[in-house]
Amino acid sequence: MKTATVLTIALLLSAGQAQAAANDMQSAIIDLGHAWAKVYYQTPESQQEAAYPPVVAQADAIAKQYPTAAEPLIWEAIILSSYAKAKGGMGALDLATRARDAALAAAKIDDKALNAGAYTSLGVLYYKVPGWPFGFGSDNKAKEYLDKAVAIAPTDVDVNYFYGDFMIEQGDKKRARIFLEKALQAPARPDRADADTGRKLEIQADLAKVGG
């Protein structure tokens, strides 16, 4: 067999293996997204804290399996952030810090992955977590990261929802309404119908706060 033919076959096999790995990762992330949505949107708040650890373990395993990919780290940040919200108290800060670190690592790999999911997660963490001396929260950093997310993914439902929610906390109802209405009009996401349904309810609740 000629050398050129051998190289061609090797390259095709390598490309096929890479595509198979990418497909496997995508499938794992879709399953993880459904697991998160089940806890976040479908589980009573009083039961969420106990329901998160297996989902956190699932996210951590996927991130370790695909260490050079941004998507698993973004999902790890989302899930740890949600777990922190459910846990509350001082124990939540450690989870929020882990979420921040995962999102920062994801942004270094690919800041455009999952529609700027790393920047969106960072923006949320910085406006939700208390500031010094209790935590690392910062409205200035929150705006910086959310601005980056909007620049990359201007029509994304999560980007616009969280920017609108942030504007409510800043007392800017006019700007909040603009972002929330864009979020409500965002296109449906394949394989994330459960999350989209829950997110729309959150958007509508925020719109009610601003008179939208």
N, C-alpha and C positions, 0 to 999 in steps of 0.2 A: 504493500500500500504506500502510495506516495506521501511524502512529508506534508505537503499542502492539504491533502485529503484528511490526514490524521489530525492536523491542526483545526480544520473546519469542523470535524466531528467533535473534537474536544471543546471548541468554543460553543457549539450548539448544545452540548450536554451541560456545560457550565451555565449558559443562559437559561436552559430549562430548569436547572436546579434552583437558580436564583428566583425565577418566576414562581416556582412551587413554594419556596420559602416565603415569598411575598404574599402569596395567596393564603398560606397557613397563618401568617401573622394577621392578615386582614380578617380572616375568619375568627381568630382568637379575640381580636379587638371588638368585633361585632358582638360576640358572646359576652364579653366584659361590659360593653355598653348596655346590653339588656339586663345584666345582673345589677349594675348600678341603678338603672332606671327603676327596677323592681323595688329596690330599697328606698331610693330617694322619693319616688312618686307614689308607690303603691303600698308601702309599709307604714303603719301608724307611727307617728313621731316617737311615742313612748317605747317602741320596739326597735327603732333604727340603730341605736348605739350597739346593741347586741348583734344586729344583722350585718354590720359592716366588716368585722375582722376577716371573714372568709373571702369577701370581695377584695379587700386590701391584699390578702395573700395571693389571690388570683392575679391581680395587677402586678404585684412584685415579681411573680414567677414569669410573667410574659415579658416584663422589662429586662429581666436577667437573661431570658432566652434570646432576646433581640437587642443587645446592648448598643448597637450602632444606629438604632431607629428612634426617631423622635416620638412617634405616635404612642407607643406603650408608656413612655415617661409622661406624656400629656395626660393620659388616662389615669396614671398613678397619681398625678397631681390633683386631678378632678376628684378622684375617690377619697384621697386623704383629706382634701379640703372639706368634702361633704361629711366625712367621718368627724372631723373637728367640729363642724357645726352641730352635729348630733350629740357629741360628747359634752361640749361646753366646759366651762371652768378652766383651771390651770392645765389640765391634761390636754386641752385642745391646742395649746400653743405649740407643743412638740409636734403634733400632727400637722399643724399649719406650716411649721418650719420645714418639715419633710416635704410637704406639698410644694412649697416655694423652691426648695432645692431641686426637686424633680422637674419643675417647670423651667427653671433656669438652665438645667442641663439639656432639656429638650430644645430650648431656644437656640442654644449653641450648635446643636446638630442641624436643625431645620426650623427656622422661625415661621415658615409658611405652612408647616404641616397642620392638618386638621383645621384649615381656615384660621391660622394664627392662634391655635388653641393654647400654646404656651404663653403668649402675651395676654390673652384673655384671662387665663387662670391667674397669672401674676397680678393683673389689674384688680381682679376680684379679691385676691388675698390681701393686697395692700389697702383696700378700702374697708374690708370686713374685719381684719385683725386690728386690735387696739394699738395705738401708737406708744412710743416710749413714755414711761418706763415699764409698761406692762407687756409690750409686744413690738413687732417691727412695722406696724402699720404706718402708712403715709399717703395722704390724699394726693400729694404731688406725684409720687411714684405711681399711684394708681392711674392717674390721668395720663402719665407718660406711656404706660404700657397699653392702656385702652386706646390711646391715640394710634399707637403702632398697630394694634389689632385692626382698627377701623381702616387704616391705610391699606392693609393687606387684604382684608376680607370685608368690604363695605356693605355687603348684603347679607352677611351671615346672621342667623337668628340669635345665637348666643352673644356674639360681639355687640349687637345692637341692644339686646335685652339688658345686658350687664352695664353698658354705657348709660342707658336710660335709668336703670336702678341707681347707679352712682350719681347721676344728676339729681335724682330725687333727694338723696342724702346731702347733696350740696345745696339744696333749696332752689334749684333751677328747674321749675316745672315746665317751662316752655321748651327748653332743650331736651328734657326728659321725654316729653311727648313726641318729639320728632324721632328720637331713636326707638322708642317703644312702638310707634306706628310702623317704622321700617321693619322692626323685628316681627311684628304681626303679619307683615306681607312677605316675609322671607319664604323662599321655595321649600317644599318638603324635602327631607333628607332621606335617601334610600337606607333601608335597614334600621331607621331610628324613629319609627312611628310612635313608639311608646314615649320616648323622650320629647318628641315634638308636641304630643298631646299635653303632657305635663307642663312644658315650657309655655305653651299658649295660655294656659290658665294663669301662670305667673305673670305673663305680660298683661293680660286683662286686669289682673288685680292691681298691678302698678299703674295702668292707665286710669283705673278708678280713683287712685290717689291723686292724680294730676288733673282729674276732670275730663279725661279723654273717653 
